[in-house]
Amino acid sequence: MKFNLNGQPARTEPSMKSINSLNPSAPKHTLSRSQKGRTAYFIDVDNLCGTGLAPKHQVEAALIAVRAKFQPSKDDQIYCAATAKAAFYCKQYWPNCSVRVGRGVDGSDICLLNDADPKWLSQRFERVVIASADGIFAGLATELQRLGVKVVIAASSQKVSHKLRAVAPVVVLSISAPVQYVSHSQFNLFAKEAK
C-alpha cells in the first residue's frame, strides 16, 4: 500500500480500528515462524538529527541511540533514509542497513513510506519501529496496527506530531552527539556539497 504526502493511504479505504479493539473476544493475531521476534526499523535520519545537513558525528549519534535503545538483531531489517551526505554516513556506520536518498521536501519520508508496504511487513515482522516524529507516518502506523503489528515511535525529542502520538507509543531517544562548531565558510561548503 502506498501513502500520500499526508501519510494517508493513497487509495480511499474505510477507516477501521483494530479488530481486537472492536471485539475483545476475537482471536489474537498469531505470529508465523518468520515473524517471531523480528523488527523492521524505518529511520528518518534527517528528522532525528533535526536537519538535512547533519555532519557525520550527528548521524552516527542518532544511529547509536537507535541501536542502544532497541538493540536490533541480525534477523531485523533496517531502512534508513536521509539526504545524500547523511545517507553516505548511515551506510558507513551501519553497513547492513538499506539506505535511501531523499531529495526535496519530505524526500526521506517518502522514501521510507515507499519501502513500507504494511501487508508485506505484517507477514514478516512482529514489530515496526518508526524513528521519526513526522505525522506523515501516522497512516502507516495505523494500518500496521490494524494488521496486528506492534508499532513503536522513536523520536529525538518530545516534539512528536499529534497524529503520530495518537496512534502509537513514543520512545524518546537519548541522542548525545558531541558539540562541533562549524564556521560560516564550512557551513557554506556543506550546503554546496549537499546540492
URNORRA-V557251 format. One record per residue. RES is the residue in three letters. OMEGA is omega in radians with two decimals (none if undefined). NEAR is the number of other ideal C-beta (glycine too) atoms within 10 Angstrom. Layout:
# URNORRA-V557251
res;omega;near
RES;OMEGA;NEAR
RES;OMEGA;NEAR
This chain:
# URNORRA-V557251
res;omega;near
MET;3.11;15
LYS;-3.14;11
PHE;3.10;23
ASN;-3.08;13
LEU;3.10;12
ASN;3.14;11
GLY;3.14;21
GLN;3.09;18
PRO;-3.11;17
ALA;3.06;12
ARG;3.08;9
THR;3.12;7
GLU;3.10;11
PRO;3.10;4
SER;-3.10;9
MET;3.00;11
LYS;3.10;10
SER;-3.14;14
ILE;-3.13;14
ASN;3.13;15
SER;3.10;11
LEU;-3.11;9
ASN;-3.09;9
PRO;-3.13;6
SER;3.13;5
ALA;3.13;11
PRO;3.13;8
LYS;3.10;8
HIS;3.11;15
THR;-3.08;7
LEU;3.05;14
SER;3.14;9
ARG;-3.10;5
SER;-3.12;11
GLN;-2.94;18
LYS;3.07;10
GLY;-3.09;11
ARG;3.12;18
THR;2.99;20
ALA;-3.13;22
TYR;3.05;24
PHE;-2.99;24
ILE;3.08;26
ASP;-3.02;28
VAL;3.14;28
ASP;3.14;25
ASN;3.14;23
LEU;-3.13;28
CYS;-3.14;23
GLY;-3.14;15
THR;3.04;14
GLY;-3.14;19
LEU;-3.08;17
ALA;3.05;24
PRO;-3.05;18
LYS;-3.08;15
HIS;3.14;13
GLN;3.08;22
VAL;3.13;26
GLU;3.14;17
ALA;3.12;21
ALA;-3.13;31
LEU;3.08;23
ILE;-3.14;17
ALA;3.10;20
VAL;3.14;23
ARG;-3.12;14
ALA;-3.08;11
LYS;-2.99;16
PHE;3.13;18
GLN;-3.13;9
PRO;3.11;19
SER;3.13;9
LYS;-3.14;5
ASP;-3.12;11
ASP;3.12;18
GLN;-3.11;18
ILE;3.05;21
TYR;3.07;19
CYS;3.04;30
ALA;-3.10;28
ALA;3.01;29
THR;-2.95;22
ALA;-3.07;13
LYS;3.12;18
ALA;3.10;28
ALA;3.08;22
PHE;3.11;15
TYR;3.10;23
CYS;-3.10;25
LYS;3.08;14
GLN;-3.08;12
TYR;-3.03;17
TRP;-3.00;21
PRO;-3.08;8
ASN;-3.12;10
CYS;3.03;18
SER;-3.07;14
VAL;3.06;21
ARG;3.12;17
VAL;3.12;17
GLY;3.12;22
ARG;3.08;11
GLY;-3.12;9
VAL;3.14;8
ASP;-3.10;15
GLY;3.13;17
SER;3.13;26
ASP;-3.11;23
ILE;3.09;20
CYS;-3.14;22
LEU;3.14;27
LEU;3.10;23
ASN;3.11;13
ASP;-2.99;16
ALA;3.06;22
ASP;-3.05;14
PRO;-3.12;21
LYS;3.13;10
TRP;-3.14;12
LEU;-3.09;23
SER;3.12;19
GLN;-3.02;13
ARG;-3.02;13
PHE;3.08;24
GLU;-3.05;18
ARG;3.02;18
VAL;3.05;26
VAL;3.08;24
ILE;-3.12;26
ALA;3.13;29
SER;3.10;26
ALA;-3.06;23
ASP;3.13;21
GLY;3.14;18
ILE;-3.12;23
PHE;-3.10;30
ALA;3.13;23
GLY;3.10;22
LEU;-3.12;27
ALA;3.14;23
THR;-3.13;24
GLU;3.11;24
LEU;3.13;25
GLN;3.10;20
ARG;3.14;18
LEU;3.07;15
GLY;-3.14;16
VAL;3.05;23
LYS;-3.13;15
VAL;3.07;20
VAL;3.07;18
ILE;3.07;24
ALA;-3.09;25
ALA;-3.12;23
SER;3.09;21
SER;3.10;11
GLN;-3.09;9
LYS;-3.13;10
VAL;3.10;20
SER;3.11;19
HIS;3.13;8
LYS;-3.11;18
LEU;-3.14;25
ARG;-3.10;17
ALA;-3.04;12
VAL;-3.08;19
ALA;3.11;22
PRO;-3.10;10
VAL;3.03;15
VAL;3.12;14
VAL;-3.12;16
LEU;3.06;19
SER;-3.12;10
ILE;-3.10;19
SER;3.08;9
ALA;3.07;17
PRO;3.14;7
VAL;3.14;7
GLN;-3.10;10
TYR;-3.11;5
VAL;3.10;12
SER;3.14;8
HIS;-3.13;7
SER;3.08;7
GLN;3.13;12
PHE;3.11;11
ASN;3.09;11
LEU;3.09;12
PHE;-3.09;14
ALA;3.13;10
LYS;-3.13;8
GLU;-3.11;10
ALA;-3.12;13
LYS;none;6
